[in-house]
Amino acid sequence: MRRGRPPRRIGFSPNLGLRSIDPEVAGVCAAAVQRCKAVDCAVEEAALDFSGAVDCFQVLRALMFAGVRGELLPAERNRINPDIVWNIEKGLNLSGAAIIAAQRARDVLFHRVARFFDDSSTGLSVTVAVPPFGSSTASSEIAGEKHTTYIDWMFLTSLLPSPAVPAISLPCGRLRSSHPRKGEELAKELVV
């Protein structure tokens, strides 16, 4: 079986220039990226330009929630998670101008990302900005920054589909056992 060549130029940004991420998560991922040099890859600090992507994602996600679940709200409001109610209501209250602006922003983002790959054959970033947390708890902040929405902890994962970036998550290291789920070694991942 013939093996493919490793990418020659890798652009790495732990957070795509958007928000803070957990320092330990960033360190584990940065160390993993440096190991790429062992297979003759040029690794450089280079971020895909995702400016405006969070707002674009929030609008398009709310639109999707309103379209897919909006009809359930009148009869089932009390049974729906309040965070989902918030997302549905946000979508139902969007103006046509806000939707058009988000669709235009997604198009601009697509072209910026395409230009990034003119210079780098691969882009790497952290997948999730916080260490894993249990199902009974939720992440409420990242590196001291309070979340403004219930999905802020996964901002890196949620943004990549917007400009149609093919992505894969790979385990790249382990966090120290000082994580709230003591005693467990927790794997973090990179987006490739």
N, C-alpha and C positions, 0 to 999 in steps of 0.2 A: 504494500500500500504506500503510495507516494504522500509524503507529508508536505503541507503548505508552508510557505515562508512566513516567519513572524513579521508583523508590521515593522517598518523601518523608522517611522516617526510617530511618536505617541505624544499627544497633548493631554496633560493632566491638570484638572482643577478639582479640588475636593468638594467645592460647593457651587460651581458654575458662576461664581461671583455674585450670588444672590443673598444668602443669609449665613448666619453662623451654623456650625455643626459641632457636635460633641468632640472635644479635643482628642480624646482617646480613640474614637472612631477615625478621625482624620489621621492620626499618627499610624494606626495599623494599616490603613489604606495607602498612605504615602510610602511606608516601608515596602509594601507589596509592589507598588509601581516601580520603585527603585530596583527591584529584582529583575525587572524587564531588561535592564542594561546588560545582564548576564547573557542574554540571547541576542546581543548586538543591536539593541533598539536605542534610538536617540529619544530620550525622555525630556520634555520641556514643560514648564509651567505655561499652560495655554488653555484658556477657557472658551468654550463655545459661548457666543454672546446670547444669553437668555434674558436680556433686559426686557421687561414688559411681559414675560411669559407667565408669571404668577397671576397677574390680573386677568390675562387672556384665559388661562386655565379656569380660574374661578367663575368667570362668566359662562364659558362653554360648558363647564360641569353643571352649573345651576340650570342652564337651558336644557341639558340632557335630563336632569332630575325632574324638572317641570314637565317635560314631554313624556317621560316614561312613567312617572309616579304621581303626577299632579292630580289626576282624576281620583286618586285614593284619599286625598287630603280631607275633603268634606266629611266623609263617612268614617274614616279610620284615624283621624288625627291623634286621638288618645292612645292608640296602639303603636304609633310610629315614633321611633327615636327622635327626640327633640332636635338633634343635629341634622337629621334628614329632613325634618319639617322646615328647619331654617333654610336648607339648600333648595328645597322645592319652592318655598315662598320667594326666595331670592330669584329663582328662575321665572316664576310667574310675574314678578314685578320688573323684569328687564325691559328696557325700551328697545325699539328697533335700532336706534342709533348705537346703543351699547353692544348689541349683538353684531352689528356690521363692523364696529370698531374691533371687536375681539377676533372676528374672522379675518380682517385685514392684518391685525397683529400676528395671527398665526401664519399667514402667508409671508410676511416680512421675516418672521423667525425661521421659516423653512429655508428661505434663500440665504440668510446669514449662516445657518448651520451648513448648508451645501458648500458655501465658500470656505468654511473652516476646513472641510475635508479636501480642499485643493492643496493645503499645506501639510496636513496631518493625515496619516492613513487610519489612525485610531484615536478616539477620544475616550479618556477614562475619568470617572467621577465616582464618588461614594453613592451607594444606592439609597440608604436610609440614614438620616443625619443623627439619629439617636441610637443608643444601645437597645436591644430588645427589651420589651416590657411585658408583663403578664396580662392575661385577658381580663383580669379584674381591675387593672389599673390602666391609666392612659398617660401618655406623655403630655405634659402641660407646658414644657419649655425646652429650649435647646440652648445649651451653654449659657444659661441665665436669661435668655430672651424668651418672654412669655409668648405663647401661641395666640394668634388672633382668631384662628378657626380650628375646628377639630381635626383637620387633615394637614396642618402645618408640618407635623413630624415627618410626613412622607413627601415633602415638596419636590425632592430630587427625582423620585420615582414617577411622580405624576406628570412631570413636565415633558419627559422625553417623547411620549407619543404625539404631542401637539405638532412638532415639525416632522413627524414620520421618521424619527431616528431609530434604525434597527438597534436593539439593545439586548444584552444578556448579562445576568448577574452571576458572578463567580465568587466562591469563598476565597478570602485572601489572608486571613489571620484570625487570631483569637484575642478577645478582650481580657483584661485582668479580672480576677475573681472578685474585685472590689465593687462590681456592679451590684445593684440592689438584689438581684437574684443570686445571692452569695453561693460560692462553691461550684457554680456551673461555669464552664468555659463556653463563651458565646461567640459564634462566628459572625463576622461582618462580611459584607460583599461589596464588590465594585461593579459599576455599570461599564460594559465594554461596548 
